[in-house]
Amino acid sequence: MSSNTWAIIINPQSGASKTKKRWREIDAELRAMEVDFSLHWTASSGHAIEIAQQCRAKGYTKFFAIGGDGTIQEVVNGALTQGYSDEFVFGALPMGTGNDWMRQYISKASIADYLSALKEKNLFEQDLGIVQGEQGTGRYFINFFGAGFDSQVILESVKYKKWGAIAYKLGLLSALWNYRSPMGKISNNNRDLYQGRLFMMIASIGPYAGGGMQLCPSAVNNDGILDLTYIEHLGRLNVIANTGRLKTGSIIHHSKVYTHKGNSFIIENLSSLEQTALRGEIDGEYLGEGPFNVGLAPFKLRLSLPASAS
């Protein structure tokens, strides 16, 4: 294996098996490229972390994920398990349902364009988030940490996994009906920002989450700052009525929505009942119950992106 060899880690189940369905096309494009690579297929949730760890132990420094935001985040976490290296380069072909991370760089491109990142002619650096839970274990996130309603949507979506592409939408409807805003507390630099019933909160590197929702529309992914948006308790009708404002980013002007900027935040669960606990997630992957310490890694994530990315 040469130092220029890419470890390509593929999640065949991402995006309701979108990767598996289009693999022949992807494979043909890969074979036509004059780059060295090895293919590695995931078999379950979390497997991409293990594969990236193994590849790193073998000396790989270039990692390319084919899958959703969760797969990309797992690859980053696995590669960084043994520490950061200035030689690291990450890239991705987004094949998930939301693809919010790549959306901040490029809205849409062909498979060939995404795979052009393997040529390393369009390099970027962005911030990388890190969250520590109650047990002290840290996880990196490439786009955002969220707590509250969005975590409930993820839990509900699992129930409808067999429905494929509409599982997330069914989970969203189910969460809207079943969710009860928990009691939570948000603080920054020993200063309390909010304490009370919390519909949801997000600490974000980029502007997009939840399949194109702009909860942090002013977020800049390389400014060394996390953008925080939190929403007080909202009733179902209020949530439905403001769905359009989530898409445009104007939701931040709602009377129950607040924004802050900072390099770290503490999110605490104050609910005494398990069914109303404040739960967290990163990049669409469920984490569990709080408290959470959210911040930024002391290094940037080096990316190779499509030629059309900016």
N, C-alpha and C positions, 0 to 999 in steps of 0.2 A: 504493500500500500504506500503510495506517495503522499506527500504533504498536501497535494492538491486534490486528493480524493474526497468527494462528497459522500456523507452518510445520508441517504434518502430514506426517511422513515414515513411509512404509509399507513394510514388508518382506513381500511376498506369500508368501514361502516359509517364513516362521517357523512353528514348531509343526506341521511336516509339512503345510505349505500351509493351515493353519487359517485364516489371514487371508484368503487367496484364496477359500476355500470360504464364508466368512461375510461377504464384502465387501458383498453386496447389503443385508444387515441393518445393517452398520456405516454404509454410505453413506446409508441412509434416516434413521438416527438423526442423522447429521451434518447432513443437509440440513434437518432439522426444528429444528435449534438456531439461535438468533439470535446467531451469532458469525461473525466474519470469519476465513477460513482459505484456505490454498492447499495442494494435494495434490502430494506428490512420492513417486515409487515407486522403490525400490531394485532393482538388477538383479544384484547380486553382493555377496559378502562385502566389507565395507569401503566400499561405495558410500554408506552412510548418513553416513559421515564427510565424504565429498566434498560430498554434498548439503547437509549442515548448514553446511559452510564457505561454500558459495555463497549460501545463505540469509542467513547472518550478514553477508556482504559486501554484500548488498542492504539491510541494515538490520533484519532480523528479530531480535527478542529473545525471542520466545515459540516454544518448540519442543515438539511433541507426537509421540511415537513410537508406532507401532502395530507390535508385533513382540515378540520375546523379549528377555531381559535383554541379550543381545549387541547387539541393535539399539538399545536405549535407551542403552547405554554408548557406542556409536559416535556417536549423535546428540550426546551431551554432549561427547565428544572433538572432534567437528567444530565445534561451536558455540564451544568454548573455544580453538580454534587461534589466534585473533587476540586472546586475552586475555579476562579476566573482566569482566563488567558487572553492576552492581547491578540492572539492569533485567531480567536473565535470569529466565525462568520455564520450568520443564520439567514435562511431564506425560506420561502413557503409558496405553495400552490394552494390557495384557499378553496376548500371543498365542503365547508360546513353549511349550516343553515343561516347563520348571521353574518359571519365574516367581517365583524366590526373592526378588528385590528387592521386588516389590510385596507379597509374602506378609507382610512385617513390618508393613505398614500395614493390610492388609485381606486376609482369607483367600479371599473369593469375592464377586463382584458381577456384575450384569448389564452388558451392553455400554452401555446407557443410563447406568448409574451411573458407569462408568469415564469416559465421555465428558462427564459433568457437570463434570469437572475443568476443561474449557474455559471454564467460567463464572468460575473463579478465586475461589471463595467459601470454599475450605478450603486455606489455604496452610501449608506446612511448610518447615523448613530441616533439612538433614542434612549430615553430614560427607561429604567426597569424598576418595577415596584416589588416590594417584599412585604409579606404579612406574617405575623407570628400569632399563633393561637394560644390557648390556655396552657397547653403542654410545652410551649416554647419552641415547637418545631416551625421552621420557616418555609414559606413557599414564595417563589417569584411569580409575578404576574406581568404580562406584556402590555395589557391595556387598562384593566380596571379591577378594583375590589368593590363589591356591592354587598349590602345587608338589608334584610327585610323582605319586601314583596318579591323582588327578583329571585331570591333564594327559594321562596315558596313556589314560584313558577317552575323552577328547575325540578324540585321534588315532585310536583304534580305531573310534569311532562314525562317523567319516568314511567308513570302508570299507562301512558299512551304510546310507548315506544314502538309497539307493533304497528301503529298507524302511520309510521314513516314520516313524511315531510310535514304533516299537519300536527304532529305530536306536540310541538311547541305551542301552537295556537290553542289546542285543546287544553294544554297545561295552563295557559294564560287565563282562559275562561274559568277553569276549575279553581285556580288560585284566587281569581277575582271574587268568586263565591265563598270560598272557604277561609280566606286570609283574615286574620285579626291583627291589627297593628300592635306590636309589642311595646313594652316600655324599654327605652334605651337611653344611653348617654353618650354624647360625643364631646371629646375634649382635644385641645391642641396646646402644647407647651404649657401644661399645668393650668390652662384656662378652659373653663367649661363653656362650650358653644351651645349645647342644647341638652335638655333632659325632659323626657316625656314620651308620649305615644309617638312612635316613629313609623310612618308608612314605608319609607325606604331611604337609603343613603347610598352614595357612590363616591369613591375616591378614584379619580381617573387620570391616566396619562394622556389619552386621546379623547376626542369629542364624542365618539359613537359607542353605543351599547344596545343590547336587546334588539338586534336586527335593524339598525339604522336610527334608533332613538338618540336624540342629542340632549343628554342630561347635563353635560359639561361642554357647552358649545364653544367656549373660549379656550379650551385646553390646548396646550402646545406640547407636543410629545418630547421635546428635547430641552425644555427650559429649566429643568431641575426642580420643578414644582408640581405637586399634586393638586388638581382641582377637585374641590369637595362640593357636592350638592346634596342637601337632605330635604325631605318632604315630611311635614307633620302628618298626623292622621287625616286621611281622606275617606269619605264614603264612596261606595261603588259608583253611584251616579256621577260624582265629581271626577272620579278617575276616568270613566268612559267619556265624559264631556271634554276632557283635556287631552285625549289621545293625540289629536292633531298637533297640539302644542309641543308634545314630546318629540314629534318628528322634526319640527322646525327649530326647536331649541328655545322657543319663546316661553316654555314652561317655567323658566327661571324667574319670570316676572309675576308668577302666581303668588297670591298673598301668603300661602302656606309653604312656599319653597324658598330656601335660603342657600347662599353660596359662600364659599370661603376658599382661600388658597393657603397652602402650607407644605412643609416637607415631611410632616408626620401627623398622624391622628390616632387617638385611642377610641375604640367603639366598645361599649360595655352593654351587656344584657342585664336589664333590671327586672325582667319578668320572672315571677315566682313559679309559674306553671309551664311545664314542658311544651304544651301545645301552642303556647304563645311566646316561645323563646325567640330572641333575636338571632337569626342564623345568617351566615355569610357565604359568599362565593367569589371566585376569581375567574374572570374570562369565561363565564358560563359553566364553571365546574363547581359543584357544591363542596363547601368546606366543613360546615358544622356550626355549632353554637359558639357565641362569643364568650369572653372578651377577645378583641383583636387589636394588635398594634400594627398599624399600617404606615409604611414609609417608602423611601427610595433606596435602591442599592447604591453603593459608593462608586459604581462604574457604569458606563453606558453599554447598551446592547448594540453590537455592530451588525448591520444588515446588508444583504445584497438583494436588491429589489428589481422589478421589471424595468425595462428601458423607459417606459411611459410613466413611471412613478415619479412623484415630486413631493 
